[in-house]
Amino acid sequence: MTELTGKVAIVTGAGRGLGRAMARALAHAGAAVAVASRTKDELDSFVEEVRAAGGKALACPTDITDEESVNGMVEATMLEFGRIDILVNNSGIVASTPLLEQPVEEWDQVISTNLRGVFLASKAAGRHMVAQGSGKVINIASNFALQGVVNHAAYSASKGGVLALTRSMAIEWARSGVQVNAIAPGYFATDLNRAMDEDLTEKVVRAIPARRMGIPAEIQPWVLLLASTASDFMTGETIVIDGGQTVR
Ligand SMILES: NC(=O)c1ccc[n+]([C@@H]2O[C@H](COP(=O)([O-])OP(=O)(O)OC[C@H]3O[C@@H](n4cnc5c(N)ncnc54)[C@H](OP(=O)(O)O)[C@@H]3O)[C@@H](O)[C@H]2O)c1
C-alpha cells in the first residue's frame, strides 16, 4: 500500500526537522525525492544519504516565498525525473510575538512562507498532476490552526489558511484524480521549537495529554498513507497528530 517505487515526490523544507523525516520515509518507500529549502548544504547531505542507499534524490535550493524560485524547483524536478506525483508542502516558520507588538514585516514573512508558499508550490506542481490525472498534495499545517493561541496570531492564521486552501484545492482538483490533504502536527521536537526555554517546554508538555512532544519519526506513517493509494478516496481532510492536545 505504501510502495512508492516509480513515484516522484517534492518535499519543501526538507533540509531538517519534520520535512527531512518525511522525505526520508518517501525515499525509503521507493520514491525519487526532490528536496527544497534555502540551506543548500542540508539538501546536499540528504541527497548524499539517499544516493548512498541506492535511491534517487535531487537538491533544489528554493525560497518558497518567491514565485520564480518555486517554479524553478518544479522545472528542475520535471527535468530530472519527468513527472511529479507527490508534493509535501512543509516549509514553515514560526513567530511568537504579541499581536500589538508584531511588526508588519514579521506578519508578512510568516504568511508568505507558510501560506503563499503552499499556494505557489501547489500551483506550479499541481499543473503537472492535473494534466497527468493523478497526484497527492500533502500540506503540513499545525494544531494551532484549530485553537486560539496567545502570541501566535500570524502563525495560527497562516495555518488556518492552509487548511482552508487544502479544502478548496481538494474540491477543485477532485475530478482530476488529485487528492489534497493536510497533516496538523502538535508539538514536535525540532529546531522550530529551539527557542523555547526549559520552563516553557515544561509548560507546553503539561498541556499535552500524552505528556511529551512528538518525535519526527511519528509523522512518517501518515505522510506515507497520504502519498499512497490508501488515500485515493480521501480528499480535503486533516489528520491531527498532537498527543491529544486539541481533543481535550
Ligand atoms: N515542530 C513542531 O512542533 C511543529 C508543529 C506544528 C506544525 N509544524 C510545521 O511543520 C513544518 C516543519 O516544521 P519543523 O518543525 O520541521 O521546522 P524546522 O526544523 O524549523 O524546519 C523548517 C524547514 O522549512 C524551511 N524553510 C523555512 N523558510 C523557508 C523558505 N522561505 N523557503 C524554503 N524553505 C523554507 C527550512 O529551511 P531553510 O531555513 O534552509 O530555508 C527548514 O528546512 C512547518 O510548516 C511547521 O509550521 C511544526
The ligand as an SDF file (V2000), in Angstrom:
LIG
                    3D

 48 52  0  0  0  0  0  0  0  0999 V2000
    7.8560   21.2220   15.1070 N   0  0  0  0  0  0  0  0  0  0  0  0
    6.6280   21.4660   15.5090 C   0  0  0  0  0  0  0  0  0  0  0  0
    6.3370   21.4440   16.7130 O   0  0  0  0  0  0  0  0  0  0  0  0
    5.5370   21.7620   14.5060 C   0  0  0  0  0  0  0  0  0  0  0  0
    4.2040   21.7830   14.9720 C   0  0  0  0  0  0  0  0  0  0  0  0
    3.1880   22.0540   14.0820 C   0  0  0  0  0  0  0  0  0  0  0  0
    3.4810   22.3090   12.7530 C   0  0  0  0  0  0  0  0  0  0  0  0
    4.7710   22.2840   12.3400 N   0  0  0  0  0  0  0  0  0  0  0  0
    5.0230   22.6080   10.9260 C   0  0  0  0  0  0  0  0  0  0  0  0
    5.8210   21.6060   10.3270 O   0  0  0  0  0  0  0  0  0  0  0  0
    6.6370   22.1860    9.3070 C   0  0  0  0  0  0  0  0  0  0  0  0
    8.0780   21.7990    9.5570 C   0  0  0  0  0  0  0  0  0  0  0  0
    8.4630   22.2890   10.8180 O   0  0  0  0  0  0  0  0  0  0  0  0
    9.7970   21.8170   11.5710 P   0  0  0  0  0  0  0  0  0  0  0  0
    9.4600   21.7240   12.9980 O   0  0  0  0  0  0  0  0  0  0  0  0
   10.4240   20.6840   10.8730 O   0  0  0  0  0  0  0  0  0  0  0  0
   10.6750   23.1510   11.3710 O   0  0  0  0  0  0  0  0  0  0  0  0
   12.2280   23.3810   11.1200 P   0  0  0  0  0  0  0  0  0  0  0  0
   13.0340   22.2760   11.7110 O   0  0  0  0  0  0  0  0  0  0  0  0
   12.4800   24.7820   11.5560 O   0  0  0  0  0  0  0  0  0  0  0  0
   12.3470   23.2800    9.5230 O   0  0  0  0  0  0  0  0  0  0  0  0
   11.6690   24.1990    8.7060 C   0  0  0  0  0  0  0  0  0  0  0  0
   12.0570   23.9560    7.2590 C   0  0  0  0  0  0  0  0  0  0  0  0
   11.3930   24.9530    6.4630 O   0  0  0  0  0  0  0  0  0  0  0  0
   12.3500   25.5530    5.6050 C   0  0  0  0  0  0  0  0  0  0  0  0
   12.0100   26.9290    5.2490 N   0  0  0  0  0  0  0  0  0  0  0  0
   11.8010   27.9880    6.0830 C   0  0  0  0  0  0  0  0  0  0  0  0
   11.6190   29.1060    5.3480 N   0  0  0  0  0  0  0  0  0  0  0  0
   11.7140   28.7410    4.0500 C   0  0  0  0  0  0  0  0  0  0  0  0
   11.6640   29.4500    2.8210 C   0  0  0  0  0  0  0  0  0  0  0  0
   11.4550   30.7790    2.7600 N   0  0  0  0  0  0  0  0  0  0  0  0
   11.8270   28.7580    1.6560 N   0  0  0  0  0  0  0  0  0  0  0  0
   12.0410   27.4160    1.6800 C   0  0  0  0  0  0  0  0  0  0  0  0
   12.1000   26.6920    2.8050 N   0  0  0  0  0  0  0  0  0  0  0  0
   11.9650   27.3550    3.9810 C   0  0  0  0  0  0  0  0  0  0  0  0
   13.6480   25.4770    6.3990 C   0  0  0  0  0  0  0  0  0  0  0  0
   14.7890   25.5650    5.5430 O   0  0  0  0  0  0  0  0  0  0  0  0
   15.6660   26.8940    5.2890 P   0  0  0  0  0  0  0  0  0  0  0  0
   15.5930   27.7350    6.5210 O   0  0  0  0  0  0  0  0  0  0  0  0
   17.0020   26.3360    4.9890 O   0  0  0  0  0  0  0  0  0  0  0  0
   15.0360   27.5290    4.0980 O   0  0  0  0  0  0  0  0  0  0  0  0
   13.5410   24.1040    7.0420 C   0  0  0  0  0  0  0  0  0  0  0  0
   14.0220   23.1120    6.1450 O   0  0  0  0  0  0  0  0  0  0  0  0
    6.3690   23.6890    9.3590 C   0  0  0  0  0  0  0  0  0  0  0  0
    5.4340   24.0500    8.3820 O   0  0  0  0  0  0  0  0  0  0  0  0
    5.8000   23.8830   10.7450 C   0  0  0  0  0  0  0  0  0  0  0  0
    4.9710   25.0240   10.8330 O   0  0  0  0  0  0  0  0  0  0  0  0
    5.8140   22.0230   13.1710 C   0  0  0  0  0  0  0  0  0  0  0  0
  1  2  1  0
  2  3  2  0
  2  4  1  0
  4  5  1  0
  4 48  2  0
  5  6  2  0
  6  7  1  0
  7  8  2  0
  8  9  1  0
  8 48  1  0
  9 10  1  0
  9 46  1  0
 10 11  1  0
 11 12  1  0
 11 44  1  0
 12 13  1  0
 13 14  1  0
 14 15  2  0
 14 16  1  0
 14 17  1  0
 17 18  1  0
 18 19  2  0
 18 20  1  0
 18 21  1  0
 21 22  1  0
 22 23  1  0
 23 24  1  0
 23 42  1  0
 24 25  1  0
 25 26  1  0
 25 36  1  0
 26 27  1  0
 26 35  1  0
 27 28  2  0
 28 29  1  0
 29 30  1  0
 29 35  2  0
 30 31  1  0
 30 32  2  0
 32 33  1  0
 33 34  2  0
 34 35  1  0
 36 37  1  0
 36 42  1  0
 37 38  1  0
 38 39  2  0
 38 40  1  0
 38 41  1  0
 42 43  1  0
 44 45  1  0
 44 46  1  0
 46 47  1  0
M  CHG  2   8   1  16  -1
M  END
$$$$
